[in-house]
């Protein structure tokens, strides 16, 4: 049903997406529905559910019907009782290892559910990061196009001044170099935007070229710190539950070597003379029907194969425990690394913002002087007049600082999102998306 719902949702929104912006919440929802990793995790949940049911079903009696007719007439008597059809039922009544297997199945199901939650959060993080970066790159592209326009104007100015003999040829070449560098930067941004757009297409399953970020749909990223780590991480808790499940399985395998188990069984058969003439070999004849039931106690005395299986299960449980501990340590290291990086990135973003503000003020000053003049004279020590060349350079520098500010903000946003994920607060971000 979920797959059909995803298809219907995609069909419903696709016509609108071809001409309109796509919100971040829509991208995240579609990415979670379309993700192969999510579908695999959902399959693991279904498998764990079936595995737990199978462990419990050992106590539910099973019923088997059997029948058979001879292909050719039987000659003589083989000593068996002729039966045309019969039924058998059996079930487990008491087993300590089986209870441990059920506990292992319960832990495995919880682990699979947490793993699904963890995968959905990772998909949301990947989609959000790509979306925010594409939105930032698009803003930088707009700025880069403006820079190229200013650089083209600068080349024209230097071309005229060079032809008039006012400036040397090196100034013209420098202007052309600046224009070429800005073109290369714009091409790099376009390439990166194409990669991000393709990544979002793969994540969401939407048609190529249909995803245009809506900046207004991006909420503020909640700020968290390492000392706020009060929530459990779904991925780590899943690994711990997997270790618990395998420990229970290993314990059950080891106990099955020593502890008996009690089973119940019953059999019914309907006899006939069609199969052979066995009745003539019995003085009192053969009854038409047979029914028997009873309890079976199995007491293990020597089972070397089961002993080796118990050792294998114990080793598997130990490995899972170590993997869970390793995942916890890696997450701790990531939190420490992100916390340190976040402080630096926060400062870098502040510096970039201040540089952009300074460049903006300098541009405003240049434009004011060009409009009003600076009152300079031609005498010795007089301040040089502001030229159109200085205006274009100031505009290019202001756009450059603006792009640097965007880059710093992007890196800060990425670090904050990754820290949210590492601290188990990713749901806060998803709540922000759905409330936007």
N, C-alpha and C positions, 0 to 999 in steps of 0.2 A: 504493500500500500504506500509506503514512503517513497519508493522509486517512482510510482505513478504520480504521486503528489508533486514530486520534484519536476517531472516532465510537464505536467499541466501548468505548474507555476512558471517554468521556463517558457512554455508556449504563450502564456498569458502576458508575460512581461517583455518578450522579445520584440514585438512590433514597436513598443514604446521606447525600448532601449536603442533602437536603430537611430533615433532622432533626438533622444533626450539624455540628460546626464543620469548616471547610475549612482545611487547612494552607497556609502560604505556598508551600511547594515545589509542592503540587498546583496552586495558582493560577498559578504561573509556568510550569509545564509545559503546562497547558491554554492559557494565553495564547500561548505560542510555537507550539502546534499550530494554534490557531484564528486567528492573526494574518494579516490580508490582506497586510501588508508582508512577512512571512516567506514566504508563498506566492508573492508576486511575485518575491522574491529567489531562491526555488527555481526559478521559471520562467526567470529570467535565467541560472542555472547550467546548466539544460538547454539553453538557447539557445546559451550559450558553448561547451558540449560539442559541440553539433551544428555550430557554426561552425568549430571546430578540426578536427572530422572531415571537414568539407567541404573545408577547405584541404588536408588530407592525401590526400583521395580523388582529387585532380587527377592523382596518379601511378598510380592504379588504373585499368586499362583499362575503358572503358564499352562495352557491347554493345547495338546497336540492330538490331532485325529490321524489315523492311519488305516489303510485298507489295501487289499490286494487279492487278485484272482490269478489262478495259474494260467500260463500261456498255452500249455498243453495238458491233456489229462494226466493226472498223477498216477503212477504205477507203484504199488507197494505202500509202505508206511515208514515215515522218517522219524517217528518218535515224538513229533511236535503235536500240539493241540491245534486242530484246524480252526482258523479264525478269519472271518470275512472282513471285519472292521473292528477297530478298537480306539480307545482314547486314553491319554496319559496326562497327568497333571503333577506339577512339582513346584516347590517354592522353598525359599530359605526361611527358617524359623528363628534361629538365633546364631549370631556370629559377631564377636567383638571386632575383628578386623573390618567387617562390612560397615559397622557404625563409623569407624575411622575413615573409611572410603567415602561415606556420605558427608562427613565433616569436611573432607578434602574437596569434594565436589561443590559444597556450599561456598567454601573459601575461593575456589576457582571461579565460580560464577560472579562473586563480588569483585574479584580481580579483573575479570573480563569487562565488567560494567565500568570500573574505574579506568581501565585502559581505553575504553571507548570515549569516556569523558576527556581523558588526557589527549587523545588524538584529535578530538573536535577542537580543543583549545589550541593545539598546535596549528591546525588548519586555519583557525581564526587569526592566529598570530601571523602566519605567512601571508594570508590575504590582506590583513590590515597593513602590514609592513609594505607590501608591494603597492597597495592602493595609495598610501600616504606618500611613498616615494614617487609614484607616477604623478600625483598631484603637485608635488614639489618640483619635479623635473619640468612639468608643463609651465609652471610659473617662471622657472629659470629660462625656458625656451623663449617665452615672450620677452624676457629681459635681454636674451642673447640676440634676438632679432632687432631689438632697439639698438643694442650696441653696434651691430653690423651697419645699421643705418647711420649712426653717428660716425663710425669708422669710414664709411663711404664718403660722407661729407668732409671728413678730415682729409682724405686723400685728394678730394677735389680742391680743397683750400691749399694744400701743400703743392699740388700741381700748378695752380695759378701763381703762387708765390715763387715757386722754382723757376717757372717760365719768365716771371718778371725780374728775376735775379735778386729777390729779397732774401730767400732762404736757400741754403745749399741743397744739393741733390740728396745728401744723406738724410735730411729731414723728410723728404718725399719717400725715400726707401723705408725709413722707420715707420711712417704712416701706413705704407703698403704692408709691411711686416705685421703691424698691429691688426690690420684688417684680415690678413691671412690667419693669424692666430685666433682671432675671434670667430672666423669661419670654421676652423678646426674644432673649436670648443662647441660651436653650435651643432656641428655634425656628430660630435661625441654625445651630446645631449639627446639628439634625435635617435641615435642608435640605442642608447640606454632606454629611452621612452618606448621604442619598439619592442625591446626585450621585456620590459615590465608589462606592456599591454598584452604581449603574447602569453606571459606567465599568468596573467589574470584570466585570459581566455581559457587556458588549460585548467585553471582552478575552478572556474565557474561553469564552463561548458557553453558560454555565450558565443555568438558569432564574432568573428574577427572584426575589429574596428567599431564595435558597438559600445565599448566601455569608455566613457568620458567621466573622470572623477568630478564629484560635486564637493567643493571645498567646505561648503556650509554643513555637510553631513558628517564631517570629522569632529567628534567631540574632544574636549580637553582630556589628556591622558592623566588618570589619577596618579598622584605622587605617593609613593610608598617608600619606606626605609627598611633596612635590614633588621632593625630592632622590632619591627612590626610583624615578624614572622610567627604568626599564631595559627596559620592554616596549614592543613596537610596538602601535600602535592599529590595529585591523582596518580601520576605515573609512578612515584616512589611508593605510595601506599599499595598500588597494584602489584609492584614487584615484591613487596613484603607479604602480601596475601598469597602470591604464587609460591613463595618460599614456605609459607605456613601450610598450604595445600600439599606440597610435595613432602613436607615433614610428616604430615598425617598419613599420607600414602606409604611412606617408608616405614612408619610405625606399624601400620596395618600389615604390611608384607612381612615384617619381622615377627609379629605376634602369630601370624598364620602358621608359622613353623611349629608352634608349641600348643596353641589353643584349639580345642575341637569346635566343630560347628554342627548345628542341628538342622535337618531338612525334613520336609514333609513330601510324601509322594503317594499317588493313587493311580490305579490302572483298571480299565474296564475293557472287556473284549466280548464280541458276539461270535459264537461258534457256528459252524455249518458243516454239512456233509458234502458240499460241492467240491471242496478242495481234495479230500481223500476219504476213504472208508475207514477212518480210524476207530469208529464206534465198535466195530466188531472185535477190536483188540482189547477192549475194556469190558469187564464182566457186567458192571452196572451202567454202562454207557457214559457219554460225555454230556455234561450240562450245557444248555444252550448259551448261557451267559456266564461271565466271570467278572468279579469285582474284588479288588484288594487294595488296601491302603496301609500306611505305616510311617513311622518316623525313622530317619536314618541319622546315625551319629558317626561323623568322620573324625577320627583321632589321628593326627599326623605322628608318625614314628620316625620316618627317614625320608626326606625329600630334598636332595641336594640341589635340584634345580630351583626350588622355591627359596632356598637359603641364598643362592647366588643372586636371585632376583631382588631379595631384600637388601643385599649389599649394593646392587646397582641403584635401587631407589634411594638408599641413604646417601650415596655419592651425588645423585641428582639433586637431592634436597640441600646438601651442603653447598653445591654450586649455586643454587638459586638464592640461598641466604647470603653468600658472598656477593653475588650480583646486586642484590637489594642494598647491601651496605655500600657497595661501590657507587651505585646510583645516588645514594644519599650524600656521599662524600663529594662526588662530582658536582652535585647541585649546590653544596656549601661553597665549593671553590668558585663556581659561577656567580653566586650571590656576592661573594667578596670581590671578585673581579669587576662585576657590573657596578657595585657600589662605589668602588674607587674610580672607575671610568666615568660614572655619572657625575661625580663632583667636578672632574676635569671638563667634561662636555658642557656642563651647566655654565662654567666659567668661560669656556670658549664661545658659547652662544652669546653670553653677555658681551664679550669683547667684540664679536662680529657685529652685534647690534649697535654697539657704540660707534664702531668704525663706519657703519652704514649711515648713522645719524650725522657723523662728522662730515662724511662725503656729501651728504644731502645739503648740509649747511654751507659747505664750500661751494657747491654748485649754485645754491641760492645767491651767495655773495657774488659769484662771477656773473650771473645773469643780471643782478642788480647793477653791477658796475658797467656792464655792457649797455644796459638801458639808460642809466643816468650819467655814465661817465665817471672817471675818478678824479677829475679836476687836475690832472697832472700837467706840468709844463714841459717845455723842451730844454730847460736849463740843466746844468750839471746836477747829478744826484736825484733827478726827478724819477718818480715811479713810472715804470713802463705801462703803456695803455694795455688794457685787456683786449685780446683779439678773438675773433671767431674760432681760431685754432685752439685757444685755451678753453673756450666753451665746450667744444667737442671732446676734448680730453677730460674735462670735468664731468661731462655727462657719461662718458665711458667708464670713468673711475667710480662714479656713483652706482652705476648698474653692476659693476664688478663687486663692489662691497655689498650690494643687495643680494647678489647670488651667493656670496660667501655666508651671509647671514642665513639664507635659506638652507644652505648645506649644513651649517652648524645646528640649526633647529631640527633638521631631519635626523642627524646622528643622535641628538638628544632624545628625540621621540622614539627612535629605535631602541636605545638603551633603556628607556623607561618601560617600553612594552615588554622587553625581554626580562627586566627585573620583576615586573608584575607576574609574568609567567613563572619565574623561578621562585617567587615567594608564595605562589598559590592564590594570587589575587586576580587571575585572568578573568574570572567571572565578573569582577567589578567593571572591567573594560567592556565586556559583552552587555552588561546592564546599561552602561552609558550609551552604547550603540542603539539598543532597542528603545531607549528613552529619548533619543535625539529627535 
